[in-house]
């Protein structure tokens, strides 16, 4: 009886399991990826992207950051995973391509205002960020359009 009590006691004293801050399943044409953000404020966060189904080869991507996660999503097109993070005085936007049997970062940008996630007139993914023009001036919009496998910068005001 003492052994059973000891076993139950040891099981209940284990460290609590911290749930992920965010998870996302991305189903592509050829494979399925799981994206998970784990960690905490003191230790920072880690994003993990793993191929979980119909993988031609094992794919495991890891990246650590000191920024705090705000959002993680996919638009179910182009095999892109979008994420927003709080990085002190600016938002951070990170985007990964999860296609076939590869994971690669296709964008990392900062924005002084909350970034917007849009589509251009051709239906391509577009991200609108905001930069400070000067110390007393307002913010200028910058549009980033996904073309040829990466995001290209276009100033929204034509400059």
C-alpha positions as CSV (number, residue, x, y, z in Angstrom):
1,X,0.0,0.0,0.0
2,X,2.9,2.4,0.8
3,X,4.4,1.8,-2.7
4,X,1.1,2.6,-4.4
5,X,0.9,5.9,-2.4
6,X,4.5,6.7,-3.2
7,X,3.9,6.1,-7.0
8,X,0.8,8.3,-7.0
9,X,2.6,11.0,-5.0
10,X,5.5,11.0,-7.5
11,X,3.2,11.3,-10.4
12,X,1.4,14.3,-9.0
13,X,4.6,16.2,-8.1
14,X,5.9,16.4,-11.6
15,X,6.3,19.8,-13.1
16,X,3.1,21.2,-14.8
17,X,3.0,20.9,-18.5
18,X,2.7,24.4,-20.1
19,X,0.3,24.4,-23.1
20,X,1.5,25.9,-26.3
21,X,0.9,29.6,-26.8
22,X,-0.4,28.9,-30.3
23,X,-0.8,25.9,-32.7
24,X,-1.8,25.7,-36.3
25,X,-2.3,22.8,-38.8
26,X,-1.4,23.7,-42.4
27,X,-2.6,21.2,-45.1
28,X,-0.7,21.7,-48.3
29,X,-1.0,20.0,-51.7
30,X,1.5,17.4,-50.9
31,X,1.9,17.3,-47.1
32,X,0.7,18.5,-43.7
33,X,2.6,20.7,-41.3
34,X,2.0,21.4,-37.6
35,X,3.2,24.8,-36.3
36,X,3.5,25.3,-32.6
37,X,4.7,28.3,-30.5
38,X,5.9,27.3,-27.0
39,X,7.7,29.0,-24.2
40,X,7.2,31.8,-21.8
41,X,8.1,35.5,-21.3
42,X,11.1,34.9,-19.1
43,X,12.6,32.2,-21.3
44,X,11.5,33.6,-24.7
45,X,9.5,31.7,-27.2
46,X,10.2,29.1,-29.9
47,X,8.3,28.4,-33.1
48,X,8.5,24.8,-34.3
49,X,7.3,23.7,-37.8
50,X,7.2,20.0,-38.4
51,X,5.9,17.9,-41.4
52,X,3.5,15.4,-39.8
53,X,1.7,13.7,-42.8
54,X,2.7,12.6,-46.3
55,X,6.2,13.9,-45.9
56,X,8.7,13.0,-48.6
57,X,11.4,13.4,-45.9
58,X,11.5,14.5,-42.2
59,X,11.2,18.3,-41.8
60,X,11.8,19.9,-38.4
61,X,12.3,23.7,-38.3
62,X,13.0,25.6,-35.0
63,X,13.5,29.3,-34.3
64,X,13.8,31.1,-31.0
65,X,12.7,34.7,-30.3
66,X,12.5,37.1,-27.4
67,X,9.3,38.6,-28.9
68,X,5.9,37.7,-27.5
69,X,3.4,35.9,-29.9
70,X,0.2,37.8,-30.9
71,X,-1.1,35.7,-33.8
72,X,-0.5,32.7,-36.0
73,X,-2.5,31.9,-39.2
74,X,-2.6,30.7,-42.7
75,X,-4.7,31.9,-45.6
76,X,-5.0,28.4,-47.1
77,X,-3.1,29.4,-50.2
78,X,0.5,29.7,-51.3
79,X,1.6,27.5,-48.4
80,X,2.4,30.5,-46.2
81,X,2.3,30.7,-42.4
82,X,1.9,34.2,-41.1
83,X,2.8,35.3,-37.5
84,X,2.7,38.6,-35.6
85,X,4.8,39.3,-32.5
86,X,5.2,42.1,-30.0
87,X,8.8,43.3,-30.1
88,X,9.0,46.2,-27.7
89,X,8.0,49.4,-29.5
90,X,7.1,47.6,-32.8
91,X,5.2,44.7,-34.2
92,X,7.1,42.0,-35.9
93,X,5.8,40.0,-38.8
94,X,7.3,36.7,-39.7
95,X,6.2,34.6,-42.7
96,X,7.3,31.0,-43.6
97,X,6.7,29.0,-46.7
98,X,5.7,25.4,-45.9
99,X,5.6,23.7,-49.3
100,X,6.3,20.1,-50.2
101,X,9.2,19.0,-48.0
102,X,10.7,22.4,-47.1
103,X,10.3,25.1,-44.6
104,X,11.9,28.5,-45.3
105,X,11.4,32.0,-43.9
106,X,10.2,34.3,-46.7
107,X,9.8,37.5,-44.7
108,X,10.6,39.3,-41.4
109,X,9.6,42.9,-41.1
110,X,8.7,45.4,-38.4
111,X,5.8,47.8,-38.2
112,X,5.2,50.8,-35.9
113,X,1.4,50.3,-36.3
114,X,-0.6,47.1,-36.3
115,X,0.2,45.4,-39.6
116,X,-2.6,44.6,-42.1
117,X,-2.9,41.3,-44.0
118,X,-4.5,41.8,-47.4
119,X,-4.6,40.7,-51.1
120,X,-3.5,42.7,-54.0
121,X,-5.5,43.1,-57.2
122,X,-4.2,39.8,-58.5
123,X,-5.1,37.9,-55.3
124,X,-1.5,37.6,-54.1
125,X,-0.8,37.9,-50.4
126,X,0.1,41.4,-49.3
127,X,1.2,42.8,-45.9
128,X,0.9,46.5,-45.1
129,X,3.3,47.8,-42.4
130,X,3.9,51.2,-41.0
131,X,7.1,53.1,-40.6
132,X,7.9,56.4,-38.9
133,X,8.9,59.1,-41.4
134,X,10.6,61.4,-38.9
135,X,10.5,62.1,-35.2
136,X,7.5,64.4,-35.4
137,X,5.8,63.1,-38.5
138,X,3.2,60.4,-38.8
139,X,3.5,56.9,-40.1
140,X,4.0,55.9,-43.8
141,X,2.4,52.8,-45.2
142,X,4.6,50.2,-46.9
143,X,3.1,47.4,-48.9
144,X,4.9,44.1,-49.2
145,X,3.5,41.8,-52.0
146,X,4.3,38.1,-52.3
147,X,5.9,37.7,-55.8
148,X,8.2,35.0,-57.0
149,X,8.5,33.2,-53.7
150,X,9.3,36.3,-51.5
151,X,7.8,39.5,-50.4
152,X,8.7,42.7,-52.4
153,X,8.5,46.1,-50.8
154,X,6.3,48.8,-52.4
155,X,5.7,52.2,-50.7
156,X,1.9,52.7,-50.7
157,X,2.2,56.5,-51.2
158,X,4.3,56.1,-54.4
159,X,7.6,57.3,-52.8
